[in-house]
Amino acid sequence: MTIHEGLTITDEDQLSALLRKGVVFRNCNFDDADLREFDAEELELQNCSLKKTDFYNLACQSLRIIDSNLEKARFEKADIHEATFENCACESADFSNAKLNLSRMVDCDLSLCDFDKANLFGVDLRGSRLRAVDLSNANLDATRIDRVDFSMGSLRFKKFRKLKLVGVNFTETDLTGCDFTQAEFEDCYLNSALMSEETLFDGADLRGAYISNTHLDTASLKGAIMSAAQAHYLLFEKYGIVVAEEI
């Protein structure tokens, strides 16, 4: 198998010619490359630099990107379902309207990315950071989100019913209308999260969640399970009670 190593790729014609010899690229530079409308059966990129690379409307049946830098790369309207992104820096990349269903985006930094109208059905996001990302208009059904950082982002009206949420960070996240009915929280953070009357925690086990400055009482908590300390905190927060130390 031919492995292309240490090359600089700038356009579609050059990449097409190289793919006839091998599909694996290692330590290559694709920065600012114009690869719009590119079509490939298989492409694997290892430890490559793809900053601002334009993959607009990319079609690839088997895409693997490992240990690479994808800052500000463009994947708008890409058809790359079942792709693999592993341990990649993807800050501010554009995945709007992309078909990413059943992909793996594991241990990646996806902060500030654009996922507007993206299909993330069944995507494995475990261990990734999605700080300040608006996922309100993305399909998140059946995603795996253990150890995901959603802080400062938006998950408006997303459903997490009956899920076991492990190590998820919802700090300062917009949870308006989210459904956590019968969800179980383990080592999760709900600090300063935005709630609404439509946010549901009915029957949820919140004992494994860190909660502060959240106004959780705004949401529906019918049958929710909480620790005594959590319940006391919510009571004090709701009524503005200050507990003074005895003199």
Secondary structure, DSSP 8 states (H G I E B T S, - for coil): --EEES-B--BHHHHHHHHTT-SEEES-B-TT-B-TT-EEEEEEEES-B-TT-B-TT-EEEEEEEES-B-TT-B-TT-B-TT-EEES-B-TT-B-TT-B-TT-EEES-B-TT-B-TT-B-TT-B-TT-B-TT-B-TTSB-TT-B-TT-B-TT-B-TT-B-TT-EEES-B-TT-B-TT-B-TT-EEEEEE-TT-B--TT-B-TT-EEEEEE--S--GGGSB-TT-B--HHHHHHHHHHHHT-------
